[in-house]
Amino acid sequence: MQRGRSDVEELAEDESGEELLLSSDRSRQAHITSSSSAEASLRLAFAKFQSTVSAHSPMESNQAKPSLLASESDSQRTLSPYVTGTSVVALKYKDGILMAADMGGSYGSTLRYKSMSRMTPVGKHSLLGASGEISDFQEICKYLDELILHDSMWDDGNSLGPKEVHNYLTRVMYNRRNKFDPFWNSLVLGGVKKGEKYLGMVSMIGLSFVDDHVATGFGNHLARPILRDEWREDLSFEDGVKLLEKCMRVLLYRDRSAVNKLQIAKITEEGVTISQPYSLKTFWGFTAFNNPTAGAEGS
Amino acid sequence: MSRFSPYDNNGGSCVAIAGADYCVIASDTRMSTGYNILTRDHSKIYKLADKCILASSGFQADMKALQKLLAARHLIYQHQHNKQMSCPAMGQLLSNTLYYKRFFPYYTFNVLGGLDNEGKGCVYTYDAVGSYERVGYSAQGSGSVLIMPFLDNQLKSPSPLLLPAQDAVTPLSQSEAIDLVKTCFASATERDIHTGDNLEIVVLNAGGVHREFMPLRRD
């Protein structure tokens, strides 16, 4: 309402009668032509006052109905992500699943957080990795903790496997997209249960699939071609880690929001192990990295 | 700034051909988004009842939701009537289900193939909001614009304007129909980037359901 009042005051001072368009309601004023007569300027002022009142009254009465067309300022939905994590890369190997993610948390293009752990165990048999909005990921973790707790309270010796958790996540993500209130994430879910390896992905609109190797975001462009070339069914742990590191190094070179501090997580029949953060050895002397703007206009 | 869009098109093509005593339903197994291939081995074919098979393309999450919903409705039907739903009944149910979401549609393009109550092959083809038609053959999805005219050329179905109504089933034998489907997909894969990797063919006849695969171009 503060802005509304100042608009009116501004109008009261505006004696010239020059048309002054308010962004709040252009169409209403389009037909009012500018005139120097006092009557016209009064009419103009009144029209503007009306438009300011109508534009601000819903805010004042605080009863803005939640509709699909609600203005973005008073929305309670995620309309765009704030703090985001970049790619997650994961693959099946001989004994289970290996997953890698760096620890950056970007606020737009600002590297805001540098120790964001984006992989977490879920129950006894699953491992979840997330890219996208970090707060949404942490909310999803709360959902999963509750899910696992309620499942364990049956105390029937049964526990949710990766397939069940993946299906649950798919339903949650799809349900939220149906409400136009999405969790802004790409999730990777890996696990092993009863000797069966499982690796799947879910996107923020509920798109889901399983594969031998998956990657989110930039990883889809840069890591998956490498994985398609070099992935094998019987990859050893050492070779798996080497392959993931190769992918993460390419991402580090070409994805500006990637940082050189990453974790690799492993899940086997024995359970989840998430490595301590470490960095990759890099070499920035490639000719393509020297004077990268050479030839570009203005360089 | 990126705006939220609840839809995606994950591509893929579906074909169904009805014969006198069989029905062939086929689709590729590629799942893509934009220029990216997400996975090369994702089935778009879903068995709804003993004599009723659904092939769909479009948005994968909506496909999955639609399949789950129809499966649930079919389970209730079985409990109520102690029998499998017929293909014409499932055809109507699918139409109603799609139209129910007329103003926030399932972004799916479906063909339903099966055997009708006389054991004749039947194909129902749909748009995303539920308008549908029983035909002798149909193609849906990203490669449908390439496949459909080819099928028209090869199968020359009787005009639906003829009176009395002519039988829509194709004159082909089962093995001829399977070969035709393979040719369709081999050709569509050449020009449609969203179709490829593998072809899944499901054949339905009095003997039951039979599945086979054929590799397609992976580029």
HADDOCK unambig.tbl for C-alpha pairs under 7 A between the chains (distance, minus, plus):
assign (segid A and resid 79 and name CA) (segid B and resid 3 and name CA) 6.64 0.50 0.50
assign (segid A and resid 79 and name CA) (segid B and resid 4 and name CA) 6.43 0.50 0.50
assign (segid A and resid 80 and name CA) (segid B and resid 2 and name CA) 6.59 0.50 0.50
assign (segid A and resid 80 and name CA) (segid B and resid 3 and name CA) 6.72 0.50 0.50
assign (segid A and resid 177 and name CA) (segid B and resid 6 and name CA) 6.07 0.50 0.50
assign (segid A and resid 205 and name CA) (segid B and resid 6 and name CA) 5.91 0.50 0.50
assign (segid A and resid 206 and name CA) (segid B and resid 61 and name CA) 5.39 0.50 0.50
assign (segid A and resid 207 and name CA) (segid B and resid 60 and name CA) 5.94 0.50 0.50
assign (segid A and resid 207 and name CA) (segid B and resid 61 and name CA) 4.80 0.50 0.50
assign (segid A and resid 208 and name CA) (segid B and resid 61 and name CA) 7.00 0.50 0.50
assign (segid A and resid 211 and name CA) (segid B and resid 39 and name CA) 6.61 0.50 0.50
